[in-house]
Amino acid sequence: MVAGTYGRGRVEFGCVGVLDGMDRVRKVGMLFLVFGGMLFLLVGGCGRVESKAGLDVEQQDMEEKGTEIQRVEKENMEKQEMPGMMNGEYDIDVNGVTLHYQVEGEGKPILLGHPNSSDHTVFSEMIPKLVEAGYQVYAPDSRGQGKSSEVSEYHYDDMAEDIYCFMNELGLEKPAYYGWSDGGIIGLLLELNHPEAFSIMAISGANLNPEGINREDETIQWIEDEVEKGHDPLLELLFREPDIDPESLHAIEIPVLVTAGSNDLVRTEHTRLIADSLPNSKLMIMEGYDHSDYIRNTDFNEKNDKTIMTETLISFLNENNY
């Protein structure tokens, strides 16, 4: 019995051992299943993380490319909208005033400065020919004139500074300059105050001081009468300024074309003084012409059917490789 009991006990013991073993197997299997599932999830999850990371990088690249495209498009639009980048007329704020100006053509830049009590339209005949010759023309109205903003008083130094700021604002580096009458005075002052701001310059009918004006000229006498009749600070300016020392012109080293009509408002000897004081100048006295008619056709001009000054200016620019 003992043995049998023992045997049964062994069997029972054995069965218990087997069952325990099976439990251990099941437990191990479960552990493998759990571990495998976790491993699968981990690997799959990593795969998803890597995939998501890849998508994020790709999306970021696309966003960056889109941003870059938008930036370039914006810059192009800004260039198109920037004053001076396209032909037309614009307003620009410089030196405390608003200047109206016209820009036409493509190529090397040239600025035009107009006479007293006028505006850029006096160059309506000259501008197309300069454009045809391959230049980009900038023709501003001086402060208080044309469509530029009004001011209470006038000084040539202020006008010169206006143009210098105008050049800087539009990014015009060392352009050519042509100034007629007051425009010529402005050009000289600008170049004196900011040496080599221009590459080359031409001036017509300019004066260094009021003493250079021919007081016997009928036009000057008419202007004097107008000044006496009423307060016109712009016309009065002709008899107050400028005050340029001839010797100061020695500092201007750029090529300068100096012109005047033989019947100009400015005395011929005064025009010669200007040319002689400039170290790199060329003088041309237009025989038989006055202050205006070799520059701009007028109703009373019967001498020519084209503006001589335009061809003279273009020739001077070409001679100096501009």
Beta strands, then each sheet from edge to edge (+ up, - down):
strand 1: 88-94
strand 2: 97-104
strand 3: 108-113
strand 4: 135-140
strand 5: 176-180
strand 6: 200-204
strand 7: 256-261
strand 8: 281-286
sheet 1: 1+ 2- 4+ 3+ 5+ 6+ 7+ 8+
end
